[in-house]
Amino acid sequence: MSEARDLLIEIGTEELPPKALADLALAFETGISEGLAKAGLAHDGIQRFATPRRLAVLIERLPIQQADRQLERRGPALSAAFGPDGRPTKAAEGFARSCGVGIADLQRVETDKGAWLIHVSTEAGAPTANLIPGIVEAALAGLPIPKRMRWGDRDEEFVRPVHWVVLLFGDEVIPATIMGMETGRETRGHRFHHPQPIRLSAPANYARQLAAEGKVIANFAERREQVRAQAETVAAQLQGTAVIKPALLDEVTSLVEWPVALAGNFEQCFLDVPSEALISTMQDNQRYFPVVDTNGKLLPHFITMTNLESRDPAQVRAGNERVIRPRFSDAEFFWNQDRKQPLANQREALKQVVFQQRLGTLADKSARVATQARFIAEQTGGDPRWAERAAELAKCDLLTQMVQEFPELQGIMGRYYALNDQEAAEVAQAQEEQYLPRFAGDRLPATPTGRALALADRLDNLVGIFAIGQPPSGAKDPFGLRRAALGVLRILIEGQIDLDLREVLQRSAATFQLALHADQIVESVFEFIMERLRAYYLDQGVRADSFEAVLECQPARPLDFDRRVRAVSAFRERPEATSLAAANKRIRNILKKIETAPPSQVRSDLLPEPAERALAERLGELSTAVIPLMEHGRYGDALNRLATLREPVDAFFDQVLVMTEDTALRDNRIALLNRLSELFLRVADFSRLQD
């Protein structure tokens, strides 16, 4: 067995982009791992490290040399390699010369396609140290860096200037030049606590040495946990709880190498401003963790994560408090100014804001959405007046000073301003709910008015953008139509709203100007949404053929579609499912051969065989019982009853000849099978199910 050593690869840089650090570290590890695999270098594991100033990986027990490889080269067929007298032909001699051996050194191999001459040789493995620099360079070149930079007078390009490179293989440095830097065994500690070089004793000691000597926690996950734990501890000391968003936690972790939590305070008067504005400022602008009480109410404190152990924490605290005060003052000013006039006063100004050049202004869009929201509310038991009013106000907060300064507060501030204007509570709530769900897994609108507005707004986007010929293409989706389609589906299905999707699309199309011909693209939009429905189910583990079986029946109501898919998925787990699916395939094949429409009536006097009489009787009994269930969307209950058809169906196909020469009997049997097929088709096309 080849000797194995640990290998440390570290790229030391200027401060890396915090929002990209975790992805860069993962990509670097993946690139190194793939490079080692391609070179045939197995190992016992790989760890990645990432701080603001470094990307590193530690590969455990990497062999010092590639294993020897056996190479096999095929030559001419034996029939062409030797003449009738057994002597080698020129083809055989030429092949031997090209391999650098004599004819006697060649081997023969038998395959199912004939016999051949082959030459087998052994290629010695290369030293691992010779391969590593190329693997590192390939991994660095493959990092997801949108825009690379140069520094000084160098030709090298990277996301940030590189200042040192470590390639430590066991106790030896692999000599190379990477990113213009000579490799070595010296890393750097914390920029302020330990700026001097640190000589690494061994790859396995990397993280311990950096922490003990350099005040650097190199492991991203470990540092992330320290940030979280320190923030929670400081918040508890303030009699509160830290608000820790995962994305912000990752970003803060990417900004510090030695995290030290510090509490700050702000004036109580700022709590009169909507807390979302204050929290947005703390999180997005300052990377602070807000603190709330047990009821979720904001407290006049924040937690910042410093990157050093300060000798004067009070000064650091005062500096952070001084920085945040002007931003809070701005938010307070915007809040007070915006409330000096009703939110509805902004409607006139919407006429001056273009939504999309060919689709008109935000005022035009609001009018279309108001018409559609009113209709949806009428169909779903909501209040049509509230839905219409909510749509009229929906885009008004975009013109307020607060939202123009904090765009992420759209809808949220609309709710506050609507409540301030004494609008109905549900109208106000809909201002925020119109944007829900914002992403996969996000919460849905909770009120009927919010659901109507959220649906109407998304349908308007889908129909309008398709009408002007700008649907998503490939990975490009500038208008977020895939997200909009999924939002429509989630609201209808998970919100238990039984709307006909084609009908609401047609209603939406009718609100556009005739010159756009929006009515002509309704089917395209419907198909687009159904493709998103396919992805929705695949993500939940629903089998593709279950989806296809339901899609074949073309239900236009997503909630009804969902009930069918769930019923089919559950039914196919029953032991009867395979047999009945096979029977449906057989029936469909028979019906395809009928050139005319199959007979619709089954005559009881033309059922001479016991098996066909039994099937007809059972089918009649079940039809009376299951059709009402299907009409009420209880497809699971209906299919459980239809499962009892397995025995009479199997007996029918075993004992009855369908395509008999007696025309009357044949037509009657086809009518019986057609009736059976139509009963199943009220749920799905079971002939589409695979074993």
C-alpha positions as CSV (number, residue, x, y, z in Angstrom):
1,M,0.0,0.0,0.0
2,S,1.3,3.4,-1.0
3,E,2.3,5.8,1.8
4,A,-0.4,8.4,2.6
5,R,-0.2,11.9,4.1
6,D,-2.5,14.8,5.0
7,L,-2.6,17.7,2.5
8,L,-3.5,21.3,3.4
9,I,-4.3,23.8,0.7
10,E,-4.9,27.4,1.7
11,I,-5.4,30.5,-0.4
12,G,-4.9,33.7,1.6
13,T,-6.6,36.8,0.3
14,E,-7.9,40.3,1.0
15,E,-11.4,40.2,2.5
16,L,-13.7,38.0,0.4
17,P,-17.3,39.0,-0.5
18,P,-19.3,38.0,2.6
19,K,-22.4,37.0,0.8
20,A,-20.4,34.7,-1.5
21,L,-18.0,33.2,1.0
22,A,-19.9,30.0,1.8
23,D,-20.6,29.3,-1.9
24,L,-16.9,29.9,-2.8
25,A,-15.7,27.6,0.0
26,L,-18.1,24.8,-1.2
27,A,-17.1,25.2,-4.8
28,F,-13.4,25.2,-3.9
29,E,-13.9,21.9,-2.0
30,T,-15.9,20.4,-4.8
31,G,-13.3,21.4,-7.4
32,I,-10.4,19.9,-5.4
33,S,-12.4,16.7,-4.7
34,E,-13.3,16.3,-8.4
35,G,-9.7,16.9,-9.4
36,L,-8.4,14.3,-7.0
37,A,-11.1,11.8,-8.2
38,K,-10.2,12.5,-11.9
39,A,-6.5,11.8,-11.0
40,G,-7.4,8.5,-9.3
41,L,-6.3,9.8,-5.9
42,A,-8.4,8.3,-3.2
43,H,-8.4,9.8,0.4
44,D,-10.1,9.3,3.8
45,G,-12.0,12.6,3.7
46,I,-11.9,16.3,3.0
47,Q,-12.7,19.3,5.2
48,R,-13.3,22.9,4.0
49,F,-12.4,26.1,5.9
50,A,-13.5,29.6,5.1
51,T,-12.9,33.0,6.7
52,P,-13.0,36.5,5.4
53,R,-9.3,36.2,4.4
54,R,-8.9,32.5,3.3
55,L,-10.3,29.5,1.5
56,A,-8.8,26.2,2.6
57,V,-9.2,22.4,2.4
58,L,-7.7,19.6,4.4
59,I,-7.5,16.3,2.6
60,E,-6.9,13.3,5.0
61,R,-4.5,10.5,4.1
62,L,-3.8,11.2,0.5
63,P,-1.4,8.7,-1.2
64,I,1.9,10.2,-2.2
65,Q,1.7,8.6,-5.6
66,Q,-1.0,7.5,-8.1
67,A,-1.5,3.8,-8.4
68,D,0.0,2.1,-11.5
69,R,-2.5,1.8,-14.3
70,Q,-2.8,-1.1,-16.7
71,L,-3.4,0.0,-20.2
72,E,-4.9,-2.2,-22.9
73,R,-4.5,-1.3,-26.6
74,R,-6.4,-3.2,-29.2
75,G,-4.8,-4.1,-32.5
76,P,-6.1,-5.9,-35.7
77,A,-8.4,-8.8,-35.7
78,L,-6.7,-12.2,-35.7
79,S,-8.1,-12.9,-39.1
80,A,-6.2,-9.9,-40.4
81,A,-3.2,-10.3,-38.2
82,F,-2.1,-13.8,-39.5
83,G,-2.1,-15.3,-42.9
84,P,-3.3,-18.8,-43.9
85,D,0.2,-20.1,-43.1
86,G,0.1,-18.7,-39.6
87,R,2.7,-16.0,-40.3
88,P,2.1,-12.5,-39.1
89,T,0.8,-10.0,-41.6
90,K,2.1,-6.4,-42.1
91,A,-0.9,-5.3,-40.0
92,A,0.3,-7.3,-37.0
93,E,3.9,-6.3,-37.5
94,G,3.0,-2.6,-37.7
95,F,0.9,-2.8,-34.5
96,A,3.8,-4.5,-32.6
97,R,6.2,-1.8,-33.8
98,S,3.8,0.9,-32.7
99,C,3.7,-0.6,-29.2
100,G,7.5,-1.0,-29.1
101,V,7.4,-4.8,-28.7
102,G,7.7,-8.0,-30.7
103,I,4.9,-10.1,-32.1
104,A,5.5,-12.6,-29.3
105,D,4.8,-10.0,-26.6
106,L,1.3,-9.3,-27.9
107,Q,-1.7,-11.1,-26.4
108,R,-5.0,-12.4,-27.8
109,V,-8.5,-11.6,-26.5
110,E,-11.8,-13.2,-27.4
111,T,-15.0,-11.0,-27.5
112,D,-18.5,-11.6,-28.7
113,K,-17.5,-9.7,-31.8
114,G,-14.4,-11.8,-32.6
115,A,-10.8,-12.3,-31.6
116,W,-8.2,-9.6,-31.6
117,L,-4.5,-8.9,-30.9
118,I,-4.0,-6.6,-27.9
119,H,-1.0,-5.1,-26.1
120,V,-1.1,-4.8,-22.3
121,S,1.3,-2.4,-20.6
122,T,1.6,-0.8,-17.2
123,E,1.8,3.0,-16.7
124,A,3.6,4.0,-13.5
125,G,1.6,6.4,-11.3
126,A,2.7,10.0,-11.1
127,P,3.8,11.5,-7.8
128,T,0.9,13.2,-6.1
129,A,3.0,16.4,-5.5
130,N,3.4,16.8,-9.2
131,L,-0.4,16.7,-9.7
132,I,-1.7,19.0,-6.9
133,P,-0.7,22.4,-8.3
134,G,-2.7,21.7,-11.5
135,I,-5.7,20.5,-9.5
136,V,-5.6,23.6,-7.3
137,E,-5.4,25.9,-10.3
138,A,-8.3,24.1,-12.0
139,A,-10.4,24.4,-8.9
140,L,-9.7,28.1,-8.5
141,A,-10.5,28.7,-12.2
142,G,-13.8,27.0,-11.7
143,L,-15.0,29.1,-8.8
144,P,-18.4,30.9,-9.3
145,I,-16.9,34.4,-9.6
146,P,-19.0,36.7,-11.8
147,K,-16.3,39.4,-12.2
148,R,-12.6,38.7,-11.5
149,M,-10.1,41.4,-10.7
150,R,-6.4,42.1,-11.2
151,W,-4.1,43.7,-8.7
152,G,-0.8,45.6,-9.0
153,D,0.9,44.8,-12.3
154,R,0.0,41.1,-12.2
155,D,-1.7,39.1,-14.9
156,E,-3.5,36.8,-12.4
157,E,-7.2,37.3,-11.9
158,F,-9.2,36.4,-8.8
159,V,-12.2,37.6,-6.7
160,R,-9.7,39.4,-4.4
161,P,-5.9,39.9,-4.4
162,V,-4.1,36.8,-3.2
163,H,-1.3,37.3,-0.6
164,W,-0.2,33.8,0.3
165,V,-0.7,30.2,-0.7
166,V,0.0,27.1,1.5
167,L,0.5,23.7,0.0
168,L,1.6,21.5,2.8
169,F,1.8,17.8,2.1
170,G,2.6,16.0,5.3
171,D,5.8,17.8,6.6
172,E,6.8,19.0,3.1
173,V,5.8,22.0,1.0
174,I,4.8,21.2,-2.5
175,P,6.8,23.9,-4.5
176,A,4.7,25.7,-7.0
177,T,3.6,29.2,-8.1
178,I,-0.2,29.7,-7.8
179,M,-1.9,33.0,-8.5
180,G,1.6,34.5,-8.8
181,M,2.5,33.5,-5.2
182,E,5.2,31.0,-4.2
183,T,3.7,28.2,-2.1
184,G,4.9,27.7,1.5
185,R,3.8,26.6,4.9
186,E,3.2,29.9,6.5
187,T,-0.4,31.2,7.1
188,R,-1.6,34.5,8.6
189,G,-3.5,35.0,11.8
190,H,-6.1,37.7,12.7
191,R,-5.4,41.0,10.9
192,F,-5.2,42.8,14.2
193,H,-4.6,40.3,16.9
194,H,-1.9,38.3,15.1
195,P,-0.8,39.8,11.8
196,Q,2.5,37.9,11.9
197,P,3.1,34.7,9.9
198,I,2.3,31.4,11.6
199,R,4.5,28.4,10.6
200,L,2.2,25.4,10.3
201,S,3.6,22.3,12.0
202,A,1.3,19.8,10.1
203,P,-1.9,19.9,8.0
204,A,-3.9,18.3,10.8
205,N,-3.0,21.0,13.2
206,Y,-4.2,23.8,10.9
207,A,-7.4,24.8,12.7
208,R,-6.0,24.4,16.2
209,Q,-2.9,26.5,15.4
210,L,-4.9,29.3,13.8
211,A,-7.2,29.4,16.8
212,A,-4.5,29.1,19.5
213,E,-1.9,31.4,17.9
214,G,-3.7,33.5,15.4
215,K,-7.1,34.2,16.9
216,V,-8.9,32.8,13.9
217,I,-11.7,30.3,13.9
218,A,-11.1,28.7,10.4
219,N,-14.1,26.3,10.4
220,F,-17.1,28.2,9.0
221,A,-19.7,26.0,10.7
222,E,-18.0,26.3,14.1
223,R,-17.6,30.1,13.8
224,R,-21.3,30.3,12.7
225,E,-22.3,28.5,15.9
226,Q,-20.2,30.8,18.0
227,V,-21.9,33.8,16.5
228,R,-25.3,32.4,17.1
229,A,-24.6,31.3,20.7
230,Q,-23.0,34.6,21.6
231,A,-25.9,36.6,20.2
232,E,-28.4,34.5,22.1
233,T,-26.4,34.9,25.3
234,V,-26.2,38.7,25.1
235,A,-29.9,38.9,24.2
236,A,-30.8,36.9,27.2
237,Q,-28.8,39.3,29.4
238,L,-31.0,42.1,27.9
239,Q,-34.1,40.1,28.9
240,G,-34.9,39.4,25.3
241,T,-34.3,37.1,22.3
242,A,-32.1,37.8,19.3
243,V,-33.8,37.8,15.9
244,I,-31.4,35.7,13.8
245,K,-32.1,35.2,10.2
246,P,-30.1,32.3,8.6
247,A,-28.9,34.5,5.7
248,L,-27.8,37.3,8.1
249,L,-26.1,34.7,10.3
250,D,-24.1,33.4,7.4
251,E,-23.2,37.0,6.3
252,V,-22.0,38.0,9.8
253,T,-20.0,34.7,10.0
254,S,-18.4,35.7,6.7
255,L,-17.3,39.1,8.1
256,V,-15.5,38.0,11.2
257,E,-12.6,35.6,12.0
258,W,-12.8,36.0,15.8
259,P,-16.4,36.9,16.7
260,V,-17.1,38.9,19.9
261,A,-20.8,39.9,20.5
262,L,-21.5,43.4,21.9
263,A,-24.9,44.9,22.8
264,G,-26.0,48.4,21.8
265,N,-29.0,50.6,22.6
266,F,-31.1,53.2,21.0
267,E,-33.7,55.7,22.1
268,Q,-37.1,54.4,23.2
269,C,-38.9,57.0,21.1
270,F,-37.8,55.2,17.9
271,L,-40.1,52.3,18.9
272,D,-43.0,54.4,17.7
273,V,-41.8,53.8,14.1
274,P,-43.0,50.5,12.6
275,S,-40.7,47.8,13.9
276,E,-40.1,46.3,10.4
277,A,-38.4,49.6,9.3
278,L,-36.1,49.5,12.3
279,I,-35.4,45.8,11.9
280,S,-34.7,46.2,8.2
281,T,-32.1,49.0,8.9
282,M,-30.4,46.9,11.6
283,Q,-30.2,43.7,9.6
284,D,-29.7,45.0,6.0
285,N,-27.6,48.1,6.6
286,Q,-25.7,47.4,9.8
287,R,-25.7,43.6,10.0
288,Y,-27.0,43.9,13.6
289,F,-29.2,41.3,15.3
290,P,-32.4,42.9,16.7
291,V,-33.7,42.0,20.1
292,V,-37.4,41.3,20.9
293,D,-39.3,40.4,24.0
294,T,-41.4,37.3,24.7
295,N,-44.3,38.7,22.7
296,G,-42.1,39.4,19.7
297,K,-42.1,43.2,20.3
298,L,-38.9,45.0,19.5
299,L,-36.8,46.2,22.4
300,P,-34.5,49.3,22.2
301,H,-31.4,47.1,21.9
302,F,-29.3,45.5,19.2
303,I,-26.4,43.1,19.0
304,T,-23.4,43.6,16.8
305,M,-20.6,41.1,16.2
306,T,-17.2,42.7,16.3
307,N,-14.1,41.1,14.8
308,L,-11.8,41.6,17.8
309,E,-11.5,41.7,21.5
310,S,-11.5,45.4,22.1
311,R,-9.7,47.0,25.0
312,D,-12.5,49.6,25.2
313,P,-15.9,48.0,24.4
314,A,-17.7,51.1,25.5
315,Q,-16.2,53.1,22.7
316,V,-17.1,50.4,20.2
317,R,-20.6,50.3,21.5
318,A,-20.9,54.1,21.3
319,G,-19.6,54.1,17.7
320,N,-22.3,51.6,16.6
321,E,-25.0,53.5,18.4
322,R,-23.9,56.7,16.8
323,V,-24.0,55.1,13.3
324,I,-27.5,53.7,13.6
325,R,-29.2,56.9,15.1
326,P,-29.3,58.9,11.8
327,R,-30.9,56.0,9.9
328,F,-33.5,55.6,12.6
329,S,-34.1,59.3,12.5
330,D,-34.7,59.1,8.7
331,A,-37.2,56.2,9.2
332,E,-39.0,58.3,11.8
333,F,-39.1,61.3,9.5
334,F,-40.5,59.2,6.6
335,W,-43.1,57.6,8.8
336,N,-44.4,61.0,10.0
337,Q,-44.3,62.6,6.6
338,D,-46.1,59.7,4.8
339,R,-49.0,59.8,7.3
340,K,-49.7,63.5,6.5
341,Q,-51.9,62.4,3.6
342,P,-54.1,59.3,3.1
343,L,-52.6,56.4,1.2
344,A,-55.4,56.7,-1.4
345,N,-54.0,60.1,-2.4
346,Q,-51.2,58.3,-4.2
347,R,-53.6,56.8,-6.7
348,E,-53.4,59.8,-9.0
349,A,-49.6,59.7,-9.0
350,L,-49.7,56.0,-10.1
351,K,-50.7,57.3,-13.5
352,Q,-47.2,58.7,-13.9
353,V,-45.4,55.5,-13.1
354,V,-45.0,53.0,-16.0
355,F,-45.5,49.4,-15.1
356,Q,-44.4,48.1,-18.5
357,Q,-44.3,50.2,-21.7
358,R,-46.9,48.2,-23.5
359,L,-49.0,47.3,-20.5
360,G,-49.4,50.8,-19.2
361,T,-49.0,52.5,-15.9
362,L,-49.3,51.2,-12.3
363,A,-52.7,52.9,-12.4
364,D,-53.7,50.8,-15.4
365,K,-52.5,47.7,-13.7
366,S,-54.4,48.5,-10.5
367,A,-57.6,49.0,-12.4
368,R,-57.2,45.6,-14.1
369,V,-56.3,43.8,-10.8
370,A,-59.3,45.5,-9.1
371,T,-61.7,44.0,-11.6
372,Q,-60.2,40.6,-11.4
373,A,-59.9,40.7,-7.6
374,R,-63.6,41.6,-7.3
375,F,-64.5,38.6,-9.4
376,I,-62.3,36.2,-7.5
377,A,-63.8,37.4,-4.2
378,E,-67.3,36.8,-5.6
379,Q,-66.4,33.3,-6.5
380,T,-64.6,32.4,-3.3
381,G,-66.9,33.9,-0.6
382,G,-64.9,37.0,0.0
383,D,-66.1,40.6,0.2
384,P,-66.0,42.0,-3.4
385,R,-65.9,45.6,-2.2
386,W,-62.9,44.9,0.1
387,A,-61.1,43.1,-2.7
388,E,-61.7,45.9,-5.1
389,R,-60.6,48.5,-2.6
390,A,-57.5,46.5,-1.6
391,A,-56.5,46.4,-5.3
392,E,-57.0,50.1,-5.7
393,L,-54.6,50.8,-2.8
394,A,-52.2,47.9,-3.5
395,K,-49.4,49.9,-5.3
396,C,-49.9,53.2,-3.6
397,D,-47.2,52.6,-0.9
398,L,-44.6,52.2,-3.6
399,L,-44.7,56.0,-3.9
400,T,-44.3,56.7,-0.2
401,Q,-41.0,58.0,1.1
402,M,-40.5,55.0,3.4
403,V,-40.8,52.4,0.7
404,Q,-38.7,54.4,-1.7
405,E,-36.0,54.4,1.0
406,F,-36.7,50.8,2.1
407,P,-38.1,48.9,-1.0
408,E,-38.2,45.6,1.0
409,L,-41.0,47.1,3.0
410,Q,-43.5,47.3,0.1
411,G,-46.8,45.9,1.2
412,I,-45.8,46.0,4.9
413,M,-45.9,49.8,5.0
414,G,-49.1,49.7,2.9
415,R,-50.7,47.8,5.7
416,Y,-49.6,50.4,8.3
417,Y,-50.7,53.3,6.3
418,A,-54.1,51.7,5.4
419,L,-54.7,51.1,9.1
420,N,-53.7,54.6,9.9
421,D,-56.3,55.8,7.4
422,Q,-59.0,53.7,9.1
423,E,-59.4,51.3,6.1
424,A,-61.1,48.0,6.9
425,A,-58.6,45.7,8.7
426,E,-58.8,43.0,6.0
427,V,-58.2,45.6,3.3
428,A,-55.1,46.7,5.2
429,Q,-53.9,43.2,5.8
430,A,-54.2,42.5,2.0
431,Q,-51.7,45.2,1.3
432,E,-49.0,42.9,2.8
433,E,-50.6,39.6,1.7
434,Q,-50.6,40.5,-2.0
435,Y,-46.9,39.6,-2.1
436,L,-47.3,36.2,-0.4
437,P,-45.9,33.7,-1.0
438,R,-42.6,35.5,-1.8
439,F,-40.6,32.3,-2.2
440,A,-40.9,28.5,-2.0
441,G,-42.2,27.5,1.3
442,D,-43.2,31.0,2.3
443,R,-46.5,31.5,4.2
444,L,-49.7,32.1,2.2
445,P,-52.3,34.9,2.4
446,A,-54.5,34.3,5.4
447,T,-57.5,36.5,4.5
448,P,-60.0,36.1,1.6
449,T,-59.2,39.6,0.4
450,G,-55.5,38.9,0.6
451,R,-55.9,35.7,-1.4
452,A,-58.1,37.4,-4.1
453,L,-55.6,40.3,-4.5
454,A,-52.5,38.0,-4.5
455,L,-54.2,35.8,-7.2
456,A,-55.4,38.7,-9.3
457,D,-52.0,40.5,-9.3
458,R,-50.1,37.3,-10.3
459,L,-52.6,36.4,-13.0
460,D,-52.3,40.0,-14.4
461,N,-48.5,39.6,-14.6
462,L,-48.7,36.2,-16.3
463,V,-51.3,37.2,-18.9
464,G,-49.8,40.6,-19.6
465,I,-46.1,39.5,-20.0
466,F,-47.2,36.5,-22.2
467,A,-49.3,38.9,-24.3
468,I,-46.3,41.1,-25.1
469,G,-44.3,38.1,-26.1
470,Q,-41.8,38.0,-23.2
471,P,-42.4,34.6,-21.4
472,P,-39.5,33.0,-19.6
473,S,-36.8,31.6,-21.8
474,G,-34.3,29.0,-20.5
475,A,-32.9,30.2,-17.2
476,K,-34.0,33.8,-17.9
477,D,-37.2,34.9,-16.1
478,P,-36.8,38.7,-15.5
479,F,-40.5,39.1,-14.5
480,G,-40.5,36.2,-12.0
481,L,-43.3,34.4,-13.9
482,R,-42.3,30.9,-12.7
483,R,-42.5,32.1,-9.1
484,A,-45.8,33.9,-9.9
485,A,-47.3,30.7,-11.4
486,L,-46.2,28.6,-8.4
487,G,-47.7,31.2,-6.1
488,V,-51.0,30.9,-7.9
489,L,-51.0,27.2,-7.6
490,R,-50.0,27.2,-3.9
491,I,-52.8,29.7,-3.0
492,L,-55.4,27.7,-4.9
493,I,-54.3,24.2,-3.7
494,E,-53.0,24.8,-0.2
495,G,-55.5,27.5,0.4
496,Q,-58.3,25.1,-0.7
497,I,-59.8,27.6,-3.2
498,D,-61.8,25.8,-5.9
499,L,-61.4,28.1,-9.0
500,D,-61.4,27.2,-12.6
501,L,-57.9,28.3,-13.8
502,R,-58.9,28.8,-17.4
503,E,-61.9,30.9,-16.5
504,V,-59.9,33.3,-14.3
505,L,-57.2,33.5,-17.0
506,Q,-59.8,34.4,-19.5
507,R,-61.3,37.0,-17.1
508,S,-57.8,38.5,-16.6
509,A,-57.2,38.6,-20.4
510,A,-60.5,40.5,-20.9
511,T,-59.2,43.3,-18.7
512,F,-56.4,44.2,-21.2
513,Q,-56.7,46.4,-24.2
514,L,-58.0,44.6,-27.3
515,A,-54.9,45.6,-29.2
516,L,-52.8,43.2,-27.1
517,H,-54.9,40.2,-28.1
518,A,-54.4,38.8,-24.6
519,D,-57.3,36.4,-25.1
520,Q,-55.2,34.5,-27.6
521,I,-52.5,33.5,-25.2
522,V,-54.7,32.1,-22.4
523,E,-54.0,28.5,-23.4
524,S,-50.3,29.2,-23.4
525,V,-50.4,30.7,-20.0
526,F,-52.5,27.7,-18.8
527,E,-50.0,25.2,-20.1
528,F,-47.1,27.2,-18.5
529,I,-48.8,27.1,-15.1
530,M,-49.5,23.3,-15.5
531,E,-45.8,22.8,-16.2
532,R,-45.1,24.5,-12.9
533,L,-47.7,22.2,-11.3
534,R,-45.7,19.2,-12.6
535,A,-42.6,20.5,-10.9
536,Y,-44.6,21.2,-7.7
537,Y,-45.6,17.6,-7.5
538,L,-42.2,16.2,-8.4
539,D,-40.7,18.2,-5.6
540,Q,-43.1,16.4,-3.2
541,G,-42.3,13.0,-4.5
542,V,-45.4,12.4,-6.6
543,R,-44.5,10.1,-9.5
544,A,-44.5,11.6,-13.0
545,D,-46.9,9.1,-14.4
546,S,-49.5,9.8,-11.6
547,F,-49.4,13.5,-12.8
548,E,-49.7,12.5,-16.4
549,A,-52.6,10.2,-15.7
550,V,-54.6,13.1,-14.2
551,L,-53.4,15.6,-16.8
552,E,-54.8,13.4,-19.5
553,C,-58.3,14.2,-18.2
554,Q,-57.6,17.9,-18.4
555,P,-59.1,19.2,-15.1
556,A,-58.9,23.0,-15.1
557,R,-59.3,23.4,-11.3
558,P,-55.9,23.1,-9.5
559,L,-57.6,22.1,-6.3
560,D,-59.6,19.3,-8.1
561,F,-56.3,18.3,-9.9
562,D,-54.6,18.0,-6.5
563,R,-57.4,15.8,-5.1
564,R,-57.1,13.5,-8.0
565,V,-53.3,13.3,-7.9
566,R,-53.4,12.5,-4.2
567,A,-56.1,9.8,-4.7
568,V,-54.2,8.2,-7.6
569,S,-50.9,8.2,-5.6
570,A,-52.6,6.5,-2.7
571,F,-54.6,4.1,-4.9
572,R,-51.5,2.8,-6.7
573,E,-50.2,1.5,-3.4
574,R,-53.1,-1.0,-3.2
575,P,-52.5,-4.5,-4.4
576,E,-55.5,-4.1,-6.9
577,A,-53.9,-1.1,-8.6
578,T,-51.5,-3.0,-11.0
579,S,-54.2,-5.3,-12.3
580,L,-56.7,-2.5,-12.8
581,A,-54.1,-0.3,-14.5
582,A,-53.3,-3.2,-16.9
583,A,-57.0,-3.7,-17.6
584,N,-57.4,0.0,-18.4
585,K,-54.4,-0.2,-20.8
586,R,-56.1,-3.2,-22.5
587,I,-59.4,-1.4,-22.7
588,R,-57.8,1.7,-24.2
589,N,-56.0,-0.5,-26.8
590,I,-59.3,-2.1,-27.7
591,L,-61.2,1.2,-28.0
592,K,-58.4,2.7,-30.2
593,K,-59.1,0.0,-32.8
594,I,-62.8,1.0,-33.0
595,E,-63.2,3.3,-36.0
596,T,-66.6,4.6,-35.0
597,A,-67.7,5.9,-31.6
598,P,-68.2,3.0,-29.2
599,P,-71.8,2.1,-28.2
600,S,-73.0,4.0,-25.2
601,Q,-75.7,1.6,-23.8
602,V,-75.1,-1.9,-22.4
603,R,-78.0,-4.3,-23.2
604,S,-78.6,-6.8,-20.4
605,D,-80.1,-9.2,-22.8
606,L,-76.8,-9.5,-24.7
607,L,-74.7,-10.7,-21.7
608,P,-74.7,-14.5,-22.2
609,E,-71.4,-15.2,-20.2
610,P,-71.6,-15.3,-16.4
611,A,-68.4,-13.2,-16.2
612,E,-69.7,-10.3,-18.3
613,R,-73.1,-10.4,-16.4
614,A,-71.2,-10.2,-13.1
615,L,-69.0,-7.3,-14.3
616,A,-72.1,-5.4,-15.6
617,E,-74.0,-5.8,-12.4
618,R,-71.0,-4.8,-10.2
619,L,-70.3,-1.8,-12.5
620,G,-73.9,-0.7,-12.2
621,E,-73.9,-0.9,-8.4
622,L,-70.6,1.0,-8.1
623,S,-71.5,3.7,-10.6
624,T,-74.5,4.7,-8.5
625,A,-72.2,4.8,-5.4
626,V,-69.0,6.4,-6.7
627,I,-70.2,9.1,-9.2
628,P,-71.6,11.3,-6.4
629,L,-68.3,10.8,-4.5
630,M,-66.3,12.0,-7.5
631,E,-68.6,14.9,-8.1
632,H,-67.8,16.1,-4.5
633,G,-64.1,15.6,-5.0
634,R,-63.9,12.5,-2.8
635,Y,-61.7,10.6,-5.3
636,G,-59.9,8.6,-2.7
637,D,-63.1,7.1,-1.4
638,A,-64.3,6.5,-4.9
639,L,-61.2,4.6,-6.0
640,N,-61.2,2.5,-2.8
641,R,-64.6,1.3,-3.9
642,L,-63.6,0.8,-7.5
643,A,-60.7,-1.4,-6.3
644,T,-63.4,-4.1,-5.7
645,L,-63.7,-4.4,-9.5
646,R,-60.5,-6.3,-9.7
647,E,-61.9,-9.8,-9.5
648,P,-64.9,-9.3,-12.0
649,V,-62.6,-7.4,-14.4
650,D,-59.9,-10.2,-14.3
651,A,-62.6,-12.8,-14.7
652,F,-64.1,-11.0,-17.7
653,F,-60.8,-10.9,-19.6
654,D,-60.0,-14.5,-18.7
655,Q,-63.4,-15.9,-19.8
656,V,-64.9,-13.5,-22.3
657,L,-63.8,-13.0,-25.9
658,V,-64.4,-9.3,-26.6
659,M,-63.8,-9.2,-30.4
660,T,-66.2,-12.0,-31.2
661,E,-67.6,-12.5,-34.7
662,D,-71.1,-11.9,-33.4
663,T,-71.4,-8.1,-34.1
664,A,-74.2,-7.5,-31.5
665,L,-72.2,-9.3,-28.7
666,R,-69.0,-7.5,-29.7
667,D,-70.6,-4.1,-29.6
668,N,-72.3,-4.8,-26.3
669,R,-69.0,-5.9,-24.8
670,I,-67.2,-2.9,-26.1
671,A,-70.0,-0.7,-24.6
672,L,-69.4,-2.4,-21.2
673,L,-65.7,-1.8,-21.4
674,N,-66.2,1.8,-22.5
675,R,-68.5,2.4,-19.5
676,L,-65.8,0.9,-17.2
677,S,-63.2,3.1,-18.8
678,E,-65.3,6.3,-18.5
679,L,-65.8,5.6,-14.8
680,F,-62.1,5.5,-14.1
681,L,-61.6,8.5,-16.4
682,R,-63.7,10.6,-14.1
683,V,-60.5,10.5,-11.9
684,A,-57.6,9.8,-14.2
685,D,-56.4,7.9,-17.2
686,F,-55.1,4.8,-15.3
687,S,-53.7,3.4,-18.6
688,R,-50.9,5.9,-18.2
689,L,-49.6,4.4,-15.0
690,Q,-46.4,2.4,-15.2
691,D,-45.6,-0.6,-13.1
